[in-house]
Amino acid sequence: MRLKLNKNLLDQKLKDEVIAEHQKYVMNTYFRIPLVLVKGQGSFVWDNYGDRYLDFWPGWAVNSLGHCHPRVVAAVKKQVDILIHVSNYLYHPLQGELAQLLVEASFPGKVFFCNSGAEAVEGAIKLARKYARTILKKDGYEIITAFNSFHGRTLGALTATGQFKYQQDFHPLVPGFKYVPFNDLKTLEEAVGEKTCAVLLEPIQGEGGVNVASPEYFRGVRELCSRHNVLLILDEVQTGLGRTGKMFAYQHYGIGADVITLAKGLGGGVPIGAVIARSGVAEALIPGNHASTFGGNPLACAAGIAVLETIKQQDVLKNVNQQSEYFFSRLEGLRSRFPFLREIRGKGLLLGVELDFPGKEIVEQCRQRKLLINCTAEKVLRMAPSLLVTSQEIDMAVEVLEAVFSRQNY
């Protein structure tokens, strides 16, 4: 389907002109696809030629309710006319309201607002070290993370990331981090020492290949942290806010967290991040310890409130669980036909399809057929469609995957 473009879209710039301008003035920090998008609605986006694409990796899982969800759009439009930004030395009505919604959805505690997942992780790292030294009165600074994890690109978050390929050329890194295998409780227990202040884990390793740990592992991690008086920090930047079929992925395991980091889907496309810390931990940070100039501004909070209220009021989690079951069944049907599909894994609407070979070319062939997906860990096709995705849209995606898989000579 083609979109009928009007003269205002992209100011009539051609794709080559847009890309040339970008390459001249923007730092080359991404492997970009030669695709210029000008419009999005629900599960679809359109390029500057009017061609429609089914987006099953919307904004790196940021557009959790799809592109330009009406409730988010209305909230942002209304707020733009009232108040866009104020200093955090002052109050505005929406920050406390959004914090209350997050606390009610997780556990009793308090929220710090920032702009991204990496910022949220940095805040959690500082909080853990400050808590150990001022509340526990011990020289605890060491944080244990997992191999194949991903926690962000800022220096502290990058050091926490257990993938050395991302750390290359940025040494010296932040001291005080250890790495252990994911889903290996024994090795984690052996790593905890007198200097340990926190364990930082993703409930599902997204960038690491959509790796899902066992419930027994996370229950064991929780017990271990409680026994050693070590904080359990869960990075829910990609898994939080309904992505896995519950508001937070850790809730599948029947455990509690001490600190949660959030971003991506929280603003429905508007940049916002958050740290939720339980009561007794949040109080470790006092005025002057930490800040974020744009964190929790009125515009971002208006979007976040719209997202959370939509999830609560419109049976979004029900749709996630229903469509997840359907999507998994369709993908398993493909796996029975194509032996190079090694495994289908994930939870909710965060899915990974592991291949026997690198998936970069599969992603490109899907794009040519107007389906946008992602490949991570070299061989894992990663998909995180809108939480409001329909069975018909899943069928469309599976049809493209089937057509692409049928052309492989493996």
JOLIN-V39519 format. One record per residue. D_LAST is the distance of its C-alpha to the last C-alpha in Angstrom with 1 decimal. Layout:
((D_LAST) (D_LAST))
//
This chain:
((31.9) (34.0) (36.7) (40.0) (40.8) (44.4) (46.0) (46.0) (42.2) (41.2) (44.5) (42.8) (40.9) (37.9) (34.5) (34.9) (38.4) (37.3) (34.5) (36.9) (39.6) (37.4) (36.2) (39.8) (41.3) (38.7) (37.4) (33.9) (32.6) (29.5) (26.2) (27.2) (25.3) (27.3) (28.5) (32.2) (33.0) (36.5) (36.7) (35.3) (36.2) (34.8) (31.0) (31.0) (31.6) (32.6) (32.3) (35.3) (34.4) (34.6) (31.0) (30.1) (27.2) (26.3) (26.6) (24.8) (25.5) (29.2) (30.8) (28.9) (30.0) (33.5) (34.2) (34.3) (36.2) (34.3) (35.6) (39.3) (40.3) (43.7) (45.4) (44.1) (45.1) (48.5) (49.1) (48.3) (50.3) (53.3) (53.1) (52.9) (56.3) (57.8) (56.7) (53.6) (54.3) (57.0) (57.5) (56.7) (60.3) (61.0) (60.0) (58.3) (57.9) (54.1) (53.0) (54.8) (53.6) (49.9) (50.4) (52.1) (49.2) (46.8) (49.1) (49.6) (45.9) (45.4) (48.5) (52.0) (52.0) (51.9) (49.6) (49.2) (47.7) (45.8) (43.2) (39.8) (37.7) (38.3) (42.0) (42.0) (40.4) (43.0) (45.7) (44.5) (44.5) (48.1) (49.2) (48.0) (49.8) (52.9) (53.0) (52.9) (55.7) (58.0) (57.6) (56.6) (58.7) (56.3) (54.6) (51.1) (48.7) (45.4) (42.4) (39.4) (36.0) (32.5) (29.7) (26.9) (29.5) (30.4) (34.0) (34.6) (35.3) (39.1) (40.2) (41.0) (38.0) (35.8) (37.4) (36.7) (33.0) (31.3) (28.7) (30.2) (28.1) (30.1) (33.4) (33.0) (36.0) (38.0) (39.9) (42.4) (41.0) (43.2) (44.4) (44.4) (40.7) (38.9) (35.2) (34.0) (30.8) (30.1) (30.9) (32.9) (36.5) (38.0) (37.0) (38.2) (41.5) (41.9) (41.4) (44.2) (47.4) (50.8) (49.5) (46.8) (47.5) (44.3) (40.8) (38.4) (35.2) (32.8) (32.6) (28.9) (27.3) (25.9) (25.0) (24.1) (21.1) (23.0) (24.2) (26.7) (29.4) (31.3) (34.6) (36.3) (35.2) (36.8) (39.9) (40.2) (39.9) (42.6) (44.9) (44.4) (45.3) (48.3) (49.5) (49.4) (50.6) (47.5) (46.2) (42.9) (41.3) (38.4) (36.4) (35.8) (35.1) (31.8) (32.4) (36.0) (37.9) (36.0) (32.4) (31.7) (34.1) (37.2) (39.2) (37.9) (35.0) (37.4) (39.3) (36.6) (37.6) (41.3) (42.3) (44.3) (43.6) (46.2) (44.5) (41.8) (40.3) (39.3) (38.4) (35.6) (36.2) (39.9) (41.1) (38.8) (38.1) (41.4) (41.2) (42.6) (42.0) (44.0) (44.8) (46.2) (48.3) (50.2) (54.0) (55.4) (52.5) (52.7) (56.3) (55.4) (54.8) (58.1) (59.2) (58.3) (55.4) (52.5) (52.1) (49.9) (51.8) (49.7) (48.7) (49.6) (51.2) (52.4) (49.6) (46.7) (48.6) (49.2) (45.5) (44.8) (47.5) (46.0) (42.6) (44.0) (46.4) (43.7) (41.6) (44.7) (46.2) (43.4) (41.4) (38.5) (37.5) (37.6) (35.2) (32.8) (32.8) (32.5) (29.7) (27.9) (27.9) (26.7) (23.9) (22.6) (22.9) (20.9) (18.1) (18.2) (18.0) (14.6) (13.5) (14.7) (12.4) (9.1) (8.5) (6.7) (10.2) (12.3) (15.7) (17.9) (21.1) (24.2) (27.6) (29.2) (27.6) (25.9) (22.3) (19.3) (15.7) (14.0) (10.3) (8.4) (8.5) (11.4) (12.3) (14.8) (13.1) (12.4) (16.1) (17.1) (15.5) (17.3) (20.4) (20.4) (20.4) (23.3) (21.8) (22.5) (20.7) (20.4) (18.0) (19.7) (19.3) (16.4) (13.7) (15.8) (16.3) (20.0) (22.2) (26.0) (27.4) (31.1) (33.0) (34.3) (31.0) (31.3) (29.3) (29.1) (27.5) (25.0) (24.1) (23.8) (21.3) (19.2) (19.3) (17.9) (15.1) (14.3) (14.5) (12.3) (9.5) (9.9) (9.3) (5.7) (3.8) (0.0))
//
